[in-house]
Amino acid sequence: MAGVSFPRKRLRRNFTAETIAKRSRAFEQFLSHLHSLPEVRRSAEFLEFFFLSDLRAAQRLTCTGMYCEALVAWTNAHRLQDKLGACRSGHFLLTLAGLAVCHQELDQLAEAVTYSEQALRLLEAQDSHPLLAPFLQAHIHLTWMLGKDKQQAEARLQSLQDSGLAGPQPPTLKELLIKQPLP
């Protein structure tokens, strides 16, 4: 915190471009410092301030079928999590699920595939993750719709089913997204 100092308040000229720019830079430094502290970065208050309210709104809009509006909220949450370096969290996977589902429902299949591929890369070594089978299932369907190769995803889903880590009919990504409780 020693490197963060806000410009002093003044009786006058608080709204000059120079003062606002100085205070803005100081606030960015303050946020960077907070983000550098793992216990703060993972706190419910920090997450709530930056993106959990967007996730809740996006989930609510998705549940009601308002996919265009939900897509805006999912996209904003994705951007914020990316900037905050929260790309390895369960919230980020839920965000990718929301983006994939909304793009699919809006017939933007190439974009849906992009987000499902990103999620599958994050889930590369996590065979027991509850979102893996639904992401694989969605990815298989999307790639089939686009006429792309789906063999690798099919083999991985079959392997999960053979090992008992996924049932023969795992819930869809949309079903899991709607049922997933957010703090």
Disulfide bonds with the S-S distance in Angstrom:
none
